[in-house]
Amino acid sequence: MSETVVVRYRTREDAAAENRRLVEAVFAQLRRERPPGLEYTAMQLDGAEFVHVATTATDPVLPGVEAFGRFQRDLGTRLAAGPEPRKATLLGTYRPAGAAVPVAVAFVEAFGRRDLATVTALLHDDVVFESPRTRLTGAAAVAAAIGEFAEVVTGVDVVAAYGDEDSAVVCHDLHTGPFGTVRTVDHVSVRGGRIAADTVVFDTAQAGR
């Protein structure tokens, strides 16, 4: 069962900027390493007051994060009041999909409609495309290959899509004339609102290699 802890404290006014820098370093490491089993939020209120909310699914994750250790090391010397840790009951949470997700879904759905104008518009100039059959670089080459394969496509049903600001995974059923329905996964990287890389995985035996 998950556990949520809320910690509130106030630093000295002259230590608030350093505390914020150390907190931001924690999030930089979390974004790089993406440890599982953790949801973590930190906020700075007016002035030098801070609130941290951590939800862990199993064992605590933050003690194993190097940047969090640096944040905690001299915390006592920065504090003016607190910390006040309290366990909390999570009643609900809402997080919109990361910015890469709607771009990736729009790309996959345009392919399913054989809307090659939209597919091409969503490709970054130096896009890299990889599949079990080929590896291509550049919008022109990728658009041409997609257009060729789209001739046998009759539709797409998106099953699930997950991601963050920079990348997304789209699982979908790809309906085709000669091969039937092929469960397919696109791992997409997005840069500037366009597809910078797309790695496609599907059953090559089902798709006739």
N, C-alpha and C positions, 0 to 999 in steps of 0.2 A: 504494500500500500504506500502511496506517495505521502510525503510530509512537506508541509510548507512552513517556512520560518520567515518572519518579518523582523528586521533589525533597524532601529532608528537611533540616530546619534547626532551630536553637534560637535563640529570641530572649532578650534580657535579661528577667528577671522583670518589671521595671517597664515593659517595652514589649509584653508579651504581649497586653494588652487592646487596645492601639492596633492591633497587627498583626491581631488577630481582626476588629476593626471594618473595616479596609481589605479584608480577604478577603471579609467579608460584603457589602461594597459591590460587589465584583466579581461575586458571584453575583446580586445585585439587578439589575445591568445585563444580565447574561446572560439572566436570566428575562424582562426587558423586551424585549430585542432578538432573542433566540433565534438566534444566529449558527449557520449550518450547519457541519458538518465538525468538530465538537468534542465530546468527552466529558470532563468536568472534575470532579474531586472534591478537596476539601481537608478535612483533619482536624486537630484539635488534640489531641495526646496529653496525658498528665499534665503539668501545669505549662505550660512555655513551649516545648514541642516541637511542630513542625508538619510535616505530610506533605501534599504536593500530587501528584495523579496526573492527567496530561493525555494524552489520546489524540486525535490529529488525523488526518484522512483524507487531507488534501493539504497545503497550506501552513499554517504556524502561524497560529492564529486569535487567541490571547490578546494578542500585541503590538498588535493593532488595537483592543483594548478599552480605552477611556479609564480606567476604574476600575482596570484591571490596571496601567496605567502609573503611576497614583498609588500603588498598592501597592508597585511596584518602586522608585519614585523614591528613597525614603530607607530602603530595606530594610537597606542596609549599616550604618546607624546603629543599627538595632534588634537586629542579630544578636549572639549570643554564640558561635555555632558554625555552620559551614556557610556557604552551602548546598551540599548534595551531590546534584547531578543524576545520575541513572543511567537509561540506556535499559532498557526491560523488554519482555518478550514476553508479550502477553496470551493466557492459556490459555483463558479463558472469562469470561463475565459474565452476571449474572441481575438483571433489574430488574422488579419487579412493575408491573402497569399502574397508572397514576395513578388517583386516587380517582374521577375523573369517568367513567372508562371503564365500570366495571360498572353505574353508574347509567344511562348512555346506552344500553348494550346491553340492560339490563332494560326500559327504556322502549320500544325498538324491538321487542324480542321480545314484549312485552305487546301492542303494537299488532298484531303479526302473528297473535297468538292471539285478537284481538278482545276482550282482557281490559280493558275500559274502566275498571273499578274501579281496577286497578293503574295504568293510564295516567293517570287523574285524580289519584291519590294522589301520583304522581311529578311533577306539575306545580306549579311555584311559583305563588303567588297572582298575581304580576304578570308571568307568563311572556309572552314575545314569540315569536310563531310566524310564520315567513316561508316561502313557497314560490313557485314560478312563477305560482301562481294567486291568492294572497291574502296579506295581512298582518293578523294578529290579535293583540290584547293582552288578557291576563287569562285565568285558568284556565278560567272557565266557557265563554267563547267558543271557546277553543282545544279544550277537551274536546268541545264540541258538533261542531266541524268535523271533528275526528279520528273521532268516532263515526260521523258521516255517511259519511266516506270508507271507514271500516273495513267497511262493509256489503258492499263488493265485494272485500275482501281475503281470500285463502284461506291465506296463510302468509308467513313471512319466513325467509330463510336469511342469516345474517350472514356476510359474506365476510371482513371485516377490521375491526378497531377499534383506534384509536390515540388517545393523549391524555395529559394530565397531571392535576394536582390540580383544575383549574378548567374544562377543556374537553376535548371528545373528538370524534373523527370516526368515524362508523360507516358502512361501505359494506355494502350488503345487497341481495339480490335480493328484490324485493317481488312476490309472486305474487297475481294478481288474476283474477277471472272474465272481465270484458269486455276487459281490456287485455293479458292474458298476463303474462309476467314482465318487470318493469321494474327495471333497475339504478338504485338510489337511494342517495344519500349524505345523511346527517344530520350537520350540524355543531352540536354541542350545548354550551351553557354550563351549568355546574352551580353552584348556590349553596345551601349548607345541605343537601346531599344530594338536592336536587330540581332539575328542569329549569327554568332561568331564561330560556333562549332556545334556539330550535331553528330552524335554517335548513336547509330541505330542497331538494335539487337532483335533478331527474330529467328525462328526455326528454319534453317536453310533447307532441310529435307522437305518441309511442308511447302516452301516457296519454290521448290524445283531447282535450287542452287542457281 
